[in-house]
Amino acid sequence: MAKSGAHREHVVSVRLDDAERRAWESESRQDGYGQIARWARELVNRQIEARKDNPPADPRQLEPQLLKPLREHTKALNRIGRLLAELVASGQVLTEADLRRIERAVLAAEGGETAD
């Protein structure tokens, strides 16, 4: 990153509404900056440096561990849906106990709890 006083050739414009402008001015003053531009540049540069030291996780690495439970829940809910469709197609009348069992199965598949 360029040090203070370094020659800078590029300008980045940011449009702010009145409330944003007031908030940026207030924050920059609280942080000891006289100019919003200098404050914003330093804030962004600190963020860039922090990411170099601690880069965000690669989403492709997170997918397997995040998607596995979702896939399992989806499969369970699909099985429940197929069974319900079969029951409806068969013309079988469901009892209150049947509906409670179905509700418990759905909640268990979603990771929730029943209110028995």
C-alpha positions in Angstrom: 0.0 0.0 0.0 1.2 3.5 -0.7 2.4 5.4 2.3 1.1 8.8 3.4 2.3 11.5 1.0 2.8 9.1 -1.9 1.8 10.3 -5.3 -1.5 8.8 -6.2 -2.8 8.8 -9.8 -6.2 7.2 -9.6 -9.5 8.5 -8.2 -12.3 6.3 -7.0 -15.7 8.0 -6.6 -18.3 6.8 -4.1 -21.8 8.3 -4.1 -23.4 8.9 -0.7 -26.8 10.1 0.4 -27.0 12.8 3.1 -27.2 10.3 6.0 -24.2 8.3 4.7 -22.2 11.5 4.3 -22.9 12.6 7.8 -22.1 9.1 9.2 -18.8 9.0 7.2 -17.8 12.5 8.4 -18.6 11.6 12.0 -16.7 8.3 11.9 -13.7 9.8 10.2 -13.5 12.6 12.7 -13.9 10.1 15.6 -10.9 8.2 14.1 -8.9 11.4 14.0 -9.0 12.0 10.2 -9.7 15.5 8.8 -10.6 14.1 5.4 -13.2 11.5 4.6 -11.1 10.3 1.6 -8.0 9.6 3.7 -10.1 7.8 6.4 -11.9 5.7 3.8 -8.6 4.8 2.0 -7.0 3.8 5.3 -10.1 1.8 6.3 -10.0 -0.1 3.0 -6.3 -0.6 3.2 -6.5 -2.1 6.7 -9.2 -4.5 5.5 -7.0 -5.6 2.6 -4.0 -6.1 4.9 -6.2 -8.1 7.4 -7.3 -10.4 4.6 -3.7 -11.1 3.6 -3.0 -12.2 7.2 -6.3 -14.2 7.5 -7.8 -14.9 4.1 -11.5 -15.9 3.9 -12.2 -19.6 3.6 -12.5 -21.0 0.1 -16.3 -21.7 -0.3 -15.4 -24.8 -2.3 -13.8 -26.2 0.8 -16.8 -25.4 2.9 -19.3 -26.9 0.6 -19.0 -30.6 1.5 -19.3 -30.0 5.2 -22.2 -27.5 4.8 -24.0 -29.3 2.1 -24.0 -32.9 3.5 -26.5 -32.1 6.3 -28.7 -30.2 3.8 -28.6 -33.1 1.4 -29.6 -35.5 4.2 -32.5 -33.3 5.3 -33.6 -32.9 1.7 -33.6 -36.7 1.1 -35.5 -37.3 4.3 -38.2 -34.7 3.4 -38.4 -36.1 -0.1 -39.0 -39.6 1.4 -41.8 -38.2 3.6 -43.3 -36.4 0.6 -43.3 -39.6 -1.5 -44.9 -41.6 1.4 -47.6 -38.9 1.8 -48.3 -38.9 -1.9 -48.7 -42.7 -1.8 -51.1 -42.5 1.2 -53.2 -39.9 -0.6 -53.2 -41.9 -3.8 -54.3 -45.0 -2.0 -57.3 -43.3 -0.6 -56.3 -44.3 3.0 -57.8 -42.1 5.7 -55.1 -40.7 8.0 -55.8 -40.7 11.7 -54.7 -38.0 14.2 -52.0 -40.4 15.4 -50.7 -40.8 11.8 -50.5 -37.0 11.3 -48.6 -36.6 14.6 -46.1 -39.3 13.4 -45.7 -37.5 10.1 -45.2 -34.2 11.9 -42.5 -35.8 14.2 -40.8 -37.3 11.1 -40.7 -33.9 9.3 -39.4 -32.1 12.4 -36.8 -34.7 12.9 -35.7 -34.4 9.3 -35.5 -30.6 9.7 -33.5 -30.9 12.9 -36.4 -29.5 15.0 -38.2 -30.9 18.0 -41.8 -31.9 18.5 -44.2 -30.3 21.0 -45.7 -33.5 22.4 
